Amino acid sequence: MTISLVAIILQGCSNQQASAVGMRQSTVTQYPQNMSNIELCETLYFSRSTTQTKASIGAEFNKRGLKRSWCVEQNNKLYITRVIDSVL
């Protein structure tokens, strides 16, 4: 019951809000090629720590054709909205 309540509450949070309360703060240790788009954004623009260099993260970011504006939008988007977008 408690786990499902936490899951429901988290869906109403944005990535930015989750980071503010200490979630998604762990160090990203995987290679940039294996990072998700949001992990690339977090390490490049939103001060999430990583063991990789900014140059290698930036190269992968550019290779995928990502933009800072997309990162800001995703960072502010509610988790539930992100789930709905991925389903559609």
Contacts in CASP RR format, 6 or more apart in sequence:
PFRMAT RR
TARGET T0000
AUTHOR 0000-0000-0000
METHOD contacts of the structure
MODEL  1
MTISLVAIILQGCSNQQASAVGMRQSTVTQYPQNMSNIELCETLYFSRST
TQTKASIGAEFNKRGLKRSWCVEQNNKLYITRVIDSVL
10 18 0 8 1.000
10 79 0 8 1.000
11 78 0 8 1.000
11 79 0 8 1.000
11 80 0 8 1.000
11 83 0 8 1.000
12 78 0 8 1.000
12 79 0 8 1.000
12 80 0 8 1.000
13 78 0 8 1.000
13 79 0 8 1.000
14 75 0 8 1.000
14 76 0 8 1.000
14 77 0 8 1.000
14 78 0 8 1.000
14 79 0 8 1.000
15 24 0 8 1.000
15 38 0 8 1.000
15 42 0 8 1.000
15 74 0 8 1.000
15 75 0 8 1.000
15 76 0 8 1.000
15 77 0 8 1.000
15 79 0 8 1.000
16 46 0 8 1.000
16 75 0 8 1.000
16 76 0 8 1.000
18 24 0 8 1.000
18 79 0 8 1.000
19 25 0 8 1.000
19 42 0 8 1.000
19 46 0 8 1.000
19 48 0 8 1.000
24 42 0 8 1.000
24 48 0 8 1.000
25 48 0 8 1.000
25 49 0 8 1.000
27 48 0 8 1.000
27 49 0 8 1.000
27 50 0 8 1.000
27 51 0 8 1.000
28 35 0 8 1.000
28 39 0 8 1.000
28 42 0 8 1.000
28 43 0 8 1.000
28 48 0 8 1.000
28 49 0 8 1.000
28 50 0 8 1.000
28 51 0 8 1.000
28 52 0 8 1.000
29 50 0 8 1.000
29 51 0 8 1.000
31 52 0 8 1.000
31 56 0 8 1.000
32 40 0 8 1.000
32 52 0 8 1.000
32 56 0 8 1.000
32 57 0 8 1.000
32 58 0 8 1.000
32 59 0 8 1.000
32 60 0 8 1.000
32 61 0 8 1.000
33 60 0 8 1.000
35 43 0 8 1.000
35 57 0 8 1.000
35 60 0 8 1.000
37 64 0 8 1.000
37 66 0 8 1.000
37 74 0 8 1.000
38 71 0 8 1.000
38 74 0 8 1.000
38 75 0 8 1.000
39 48 0 8 1.000
40 57 0 8 1.000
40 58 0 8 1.000
40 60 0 8 1.000
40 61 0 8 1.000
40 64 0 8 1.000
40 66 0 8 1.000
41 61 0 8 1.000
41 66 0 8 1.000
41 70 0 8 1.000
41 71 0 8 1.000
41 74 0 8 1.000
41 75 0 8 1.000
42 48 0 8 1.000
42 75 0 8 1.000
43 49 0 8 1.000
43 50 0 8 1.000
43 52 0 8 1.000
43 57 0 8 1.000
44 54 0 8 1.000
44 57 0 8 1.000
44 58 0 8 1.000
44 61 0 8 1.000
44 71 0 8 1.000
45 68 0 8 1.000
45 71 0 8 1.000
45 72 0 8 1.000
46 71 0 8 1.000
46 75 0 8 1.000
50 57 0 8 1.000
74 82 0 8 1.000
END
